[in-house]
Amino acid sequence: MNAPLNPSKGGSLKWAWRIIDIRRARGQVDEHQIEYALNAIEAVHGRRPIHGSPTYAFDDEERLRVKVGPR
């Protein structure tokens, strides 16, 4: 599954990180939204969360959040 291209429908990295943050704060986020967010982050940065991380933590996450990766 790919994230929608329209940012208002979840196609931006800002949206993807926001979904991850909501989930970490124990907000209501369904698994489809998480998968869209993770796929969007992976599409830009080529990275997935640390294997087995219950909070979807990434290595060097601070850098990923500000760095624009290859397209």
C-alpha positions in Angstrom: 0.0 0.0 0.0 1.2 3.5 -0.8 0.2 6.6 1.0 -2.1 8.9 -0.9 -0.4 11.6 -2.8 -2.8 14.3 -1.6 -1.4 15.7 1.8 -4.9 16.3 3.0 -5.6 12.6 2.7 -2.3 11.5 4.4 0.4 11.8 1.7 2.9 14.0 3.6 5.7 13.0 5.9 4.3 15.5 8.4 1.1 13.5 8.4 3.0 10.3 8.8 5.0 11.4 11.8 1.8 12.9 13.3 0.1 9.5 13.1 3.1 7.8 14.8 3.0 10.5 17.5 -0.7 10.0 18.1 -0.2 6.3 18.4 2.6 6.7 20.8 0.4 8.9 23.0 -2.1 6.0 23.0 -4.5 7.9 20.7 -7.0 6.2 18.4 -5.1 5.2 15.3 -6.1 2.1 13.3 -3.6 -0.3 11.8 -4.3 0.9 8.2 -3.3 4.4 9.2 -0.1 3.2 10.8 0.8 1.1 7.7 0.2 4.1 5.4 2.4 6.3 7.7 5.2 3.7 7.9 5.1 3.2 4.1 5.3 6.9 3.5 8.4 7.2 5.8 10.0 4.2 4.1 9.3 5.6 0.7 11.2 8.7 1.5 13.9 7.5 3.8 14.1 3.8 3.0 13.8 3.0 6.7 11.3 1.0 8.9 11.0 1.2 12.7 13.4 -0.8 14.9 12.3 -4.4 14.7 10.0 -5.3 17.6 9.7 -1.7 18.8 6.2 -1.3 20.4 6.3 2.5 19.8 7.5 2.3 16.2 10.9 3.9 17.2 13.4 4.6 14.4 17.2 4.8 14.7 18.2 8.4 14.5 14.6 9.5 14.4 15.3 13.1 15.2 17.4 13.3 12.1 14.8 11.6 10.0 12.1 14.0 11.1 14.1 17.0 9.8 16.0 15.5 6.9 14.5 15.3 3.5 15.4 12.0 2.0 15.8 10.8 -1.6 12.6 10.7 -3.7 
